[in-house]
């Protein structure tokens, strides 16, 4: 019997959606999730290094689950959160600011 891996576990999620060989799955996932209007679906995405380095001594470095850049230069961060740590708003704002 084959044991199936849980796709919302970080490692598995990153292997499914954060690899060059599965970019077609990532595009399908993003278009299904974001639901862009007709004709504005994402056609291409470039995977970007998910590491966000610390700016100063004592700052915290971060690793995004999946980070991409669209053909128009828009950056996309995809995070999987299994447990509610009640900090997602702050983390999302921090990630957005660092990507900006």
Buried (B, 14 or more C-beta within 10 A) or exposed (E): EEEEEEEEEBEBBBBBBBEEEBBEEBBBBBBEEEEEEEEEBBEEBEBBEBEBEEEEEEEEEBEBBBBBBBEEEEBBBBBBEEEEEEEEEEEEEBBEEBBE
